Amino acid sequence: MTATVIANLQKLIGTPRDGALLRFSLGNEYLKLGDAHNARLQFAEAVARDPAYSAAWKLLGKALTDDGEPQAALTAYRQGIAVAEKKGDKQAAKEMTVFARRLEKQLEPGGTP
């Protein structure tokens, strides 16, 4: 089912409906498939189109983590936290703070992967 959803969403790329929400939705479907690389590309496009999209920042951090890029994920989470706090999106900021702290501990010398 997810592959069909991805195919349908991809048809909308480059059309007037192509925007942050479409890219977020496409990234989410890629995450469901376990395709972190393509997910991160779509989430990056979503935040490029709407830098205030805190949910996209959160999933960009997850996709980067899953794709083996913890430092880039930490950067995404930090940007997402700033965006969420500015918007008053307290839950998203709280979640990203937890994920960022876990990554910080992993990235410390002697941290657990």
Sequence and secondary structure as in RCSB ss.txt:
>XXXX:A:sequence
MTATVIANLQKLIGTPRDGALLRFSLGNEYLKLGDAHNARLQFAEAVARDPAYSAAWKLLGKALTDDGEPQAALT
AYRQGIAVAEKKGDKQAAKEMTVFARRLEKQLEPGGTP
>XXXX:A:secstr
 HHHHHHHHHTTTTSTT SHHHHHHHHHHHHHHT HHHHHHHHHHHHHH TT HHHHHHHHHHHHHTT HHHHHH
HHHHHHHHHHHHT HHHHHHHHHHHHHHHHHHSTT   
